[in-house]
Amino acid sequence: MNYVIFLKKAISFLLFTVLFFSSVLHAITDTTETKFPDFQKINIKTDANRQQVFFTAQEAEDFALEIEVNGQVDTFLFINNMAPLSIDLTRRGELFLIKLPGEFSTLQIYHLSLNRQSEVRIRKIPLWLSLFPPLLAIGLALVFREVIIALTMGVLSGAFIASGMYFDSLITAFLRTADTYIMGALHDTYHLSIILLSLLIGSMVAIISNNGGMQGVINKIIGFAKDRRSTKLTGYFMGLLLFFDDYANSLIVGSAMRKLTDAYKISREKLAYIVDSTAAPIAAVALITTWVGAELSYIQSGIIDIDLELGQSVYAIFLASLKYSFYPFMTLVFVFMIIWSKKDFGPMYSAELKSLNSAKRDGKEEEITKDEELDPKKGIPYRWYNGVVPILTMIFASILGLVYTGLYELHLDALNLGHAEGLFSWGSAWQAAGLMLPEASSSLQKLGLVIGYSDPFNSLLWASALAVTVALFMTFYQNLLTVPEGMNSFGRGMKSMLPAITILVLAWGLALITRDLGTADYLAGQLEGNISPFLLPPIIFLIAAFTAFSTGSSWSTMAILYPIAIPATYAVCISAGLDTDITIELILNVISIVLAASVVGDHCSPLSDTTILSSLATGCDHIEHVRTQLPYALTVGAFALVASFLSTFFGGGWFVSINIFLIGGVVLWLIIFRVGKDPEMAASKSG
């Protein structure tokens, strides 16, 4: 039966691929096309021999114009209506994303290469095709529940588009998938840090499981977690306490709670939802987290070019915008409501019912085997501190690493700005932080600035390595495992992470493709135009959510949209003649909406690294996690979308926002009780 299902899926993939390539080859422009669309009467064409590429103009006089080519802005001098575009082309070719600086609506994508006669050939890439690879991967993953195959198809289709969509591009697509996108994903030092972090945490979990520490923790927690509800609440509050980083949050809470939730037959899907839906939201809105630094830099890049005196530091602007962050806050409330009510709906209800009615875990057989490999060694004592000490070591070492790297980098920057002198010390760096902020800045603001300068990836990597070392030392010192047994646990823990790491690498490769094809720039271009200022927040919400959903990255979405959305909001408000107070509130609303909607798209996307890590840490099948979380994320997301419109319609401010939060809480509670059902009650009746 399995072979029949596999054959059906393989045939479906093959037919889908053939239909896609056929439709693309018929839809694209003719290969003899040599003109680009107008950029203020600017075209591109080749010379008569098709050897050189030129910008051409219809202007009578010579002039200079800035044009952005693949992210680099250059000034082109037009003499006799022509400006040469100096590029070295090959048979393989190269993508060119061309637009006027800052004007995303002028984006055009072309593939330029040489044919067999060494003549320039130009292929126009329709902009809508930039959305195809991520949507293909997402669609196939949700339909067929084979995420690795789906991501591979997404990367291959994107590589085919990026190779010019010629017949010979079919071979080039396979080569580019390996040497450009997969290797490109692995070449990123941050990605390598996440891979090593995942491997080390997997090893730590295996060691403290085999040495009895995790079972000892479970035995202690059982005193508090006396039933399914209190067990889920334990995981929820652990997620809130580990607010400082979403990666560490997902990996630590998911790994620590897995065996305990298994004992109460709580589905892996439910645990993954609790972990995923507390990690990113709390990290996004807490005052001191690894997100804050990135958020502040993105916001700064957006407000630097607007002619408006906000009268606040960037950190104060971020804090003022939190009153409009409806999705992160309401998601945290919604998770608590779901746990407290004992009700579920949609696929999550089915997953919970299945878990209650079956001794087997939801998901694949290899996950059951993997859990059996993490059972404690027989005949050893179950000491809770063998599990708690390594985890606490990682938490405190992470915080210490964040503060240290933040102070060190801040001190270097302060030296360049003249706010510090001499050798680095914690005291001098902290003093410099005060000089780099406006007068009367609080210690909380200074700490936020320090965390903003920190290196979260190195901090977490150092902390996880130290935690593994502590776990091994405690294990060997107490003779709980022999050295070979300890090393076997270390290796098994790493091995258990490999399937999820494969998914991560493919998702990162797909993210590189969306970058090369200008997916985010294309979506950002939809912001430009004549729009009512009061419609901007919900419109930006939809664009940000869809961008994060398509790219699988909330941080990339914020990096792209903040520099566009903030100036666009200001320009639209000025054009509409709004006064300063209303303009400021709209800008604050948009700042929070880009953040909130990025988290929405992140929660809904199977391409998201945080979603993948939540599946990894909880041992949940990744597609099942996405499928069961999606209705919950969309429910709160729909409320957040309506709330973004209502907050602008009623003028914004704390009073309006608080009332929207209160009404939203009541509405979400009613939805749970009207739509949700109690799986425990259903299981007891069926039993």
C-alpha positions, 0 to 999 in steps of 0.5 A: 500500500505504501508503494502505491501511495508513493507512486501516486505522489511521484506521478503527481509531482511529475505531472505538476512539474511538466505542466509548470515548465510547459506553461512557463515556456509558453508564457515568457517573452521571445528570446530575441527581445532586446528592450527593457520597459521604460524607466522614465524614458530609459530602455536597454538594448544591445548593439547591432552585433548583440555584443554589448548592452546599453541603457538608451534614452529618448532625451535630446540632451546628455544627462546622468541618472541613478539606476539600481542594478542588483542592489548596487546604485550607480550613476550612468552618464548618457552621451548621445542617448546611450550609457554602456552597462559594463557586465561580463556575461557567460553561457550560464548567465546572470539575473539582473534586478533593475529599478530606480532607487527606492521605487519598488514599483519600477522593478523589472527582472531579466536574465542575460546570458550568451548563446552558442554564438556568444551573442547576448540573449535577454529573457524577461522574467514575469514578476509574478513568477517570483512568488511561484517557488515558495508557493509551490513548496508550501502548496505541495508540502500541505497537500502531500505532507512530504516537506523535504520533497516539496522544498526540493521542488520549490528550490528546483523550480526557482533555480529554473526560473533564475537560470532564464527558463530555457530548455538548457536551464533544466540542467543548469537548475540542478547544478544551481540548486547544489552549488548556489542555493544549498551551498549558499545556505551553508556558507552563511555563518549565522545558518551554520551557528543555528545548525551547530546550536541544534546539534549541540542541544540535541546532544544535550537532550540525549545525554540528560535523558539517558543519564536519568536527569530528564526523568528526574525533572519529570518526576518533580514537575508531576507534583505541579503538572497533575493533569493535562491542563496543568501540564500544558500550562507548565509548558506555556509559562516556561515559554514566557520565562524564556522570553529572551530568544525564540530559538532557545525558547523553542528548543529548550521548552520543546525538548524539556516538555516532550516526555511529560506531555507524552505521559498525559497523552498530549499530542505532539501537535499541541505541544508544538503549537504551545511552544511555537506560539509563545516563542516568537510572540514573547520575543517580539514584544518583550522589552529585552530580547534578541529581537529588539536590536534588529527591530530597532535598526530596521525602524531606524532605517525607516524613520531616518528619511522622514521629515518629522520630529518624533521627539523620542529615541528609537527604543521609545518609539518601539515601546510606544508602538507596542499598543498596536501589536495585536497579534503577538499579545492576543496569540499569547492570550489565545494559547492560554484560553485554549489550554484553560478551556480544554477545547480545540477545533479543526485539525488540532482537535483530531490530533488531540483525540487521536493521541488520547485514543492511541498509545502511539505517538502521532507522526512517523514510526522513526520518531517513536524509535528516536524517543525509545533511544532517549530512555534513561539507562536502566538501574541508575537513579533519576536525579532532577538536577542532572537535567536542570543544571545543564538547562540552567547553564545554557539559559544563564550562559546565553544571557551572559553572552548576550550582555558581553557581546553587546557591551563589547560591540557597543564599546567598539562603536563608542570608540569610533563615535568618541563616546569611549576611550581606552581598553574595553571593560564592562563599566566603561561600555555601560557608561558609553551606552548612556552617552549614546542615548538621549539624556535621562534615558533609563537603565532599561533603555541602556540594557535594550541598547546593549542587547541590540548590539549583541551577537545572539548566534555566538552567545547561544552557540557558546551556551549550548557547548558549555551546557553539553560539557556540563551535562557530560561532566555530571554524567561521568562524575556520578558514573551514570554512563560510561564514556562510550555510552556518553559519547553514543548519547552525544552522537544519537542526539546529533543524529536525531536533529538531521531530518529537521536540519535538512528541512532548514537548509532547504528552506534557507536555499529557497529563501536565497531564491526569493531574494534573487528573484526579488519576491519581497521587493515585488510585494513591497512595490504594491505599497506604492500608489494612491492609498487612503492613509487609514487603509495603510495599516491593514494593507501593510498587514496583508503584504507583510504577512504574505511576504513572511509566509512566502519567504519563511522569515519574519526578520527578512520581512521586517528588514524589507518593509520597515524602510518602505512602509514608514516613509510611505505612510508619512508621504501618504499622510502628508499628501492627505493633509493629516495633522502631526498627531494623527500622522505619528499615531499612524506611523506607530501603528504601521511600525507595530503592524509590520512586526505583528504581521511578520510573526503571523506569516512566520507562524503560518509558513512551513518554510519558517525556521522557527516553525521548523525548530518547534517541530524539531524540538517537540518531535512533531511531524513538521507538516502536521504541526503547520496544518494544526497550527494554521487555523489558530494562527489565522483566527488570531491573525484575522482579529489582528487585521480587523483590529489594525483597521479599527485602531486607525478608524477610531484615531488610535491611542492607548484608550482605543487599543485597550478597548480593542484588546478587551473586545478581542479577548471576548470574541476569541473566547466566544469562538473557542466555546462556540467552535471548539470541542473537548477531546477528553470528553469525546475520548471518554465517551468513545472509550 
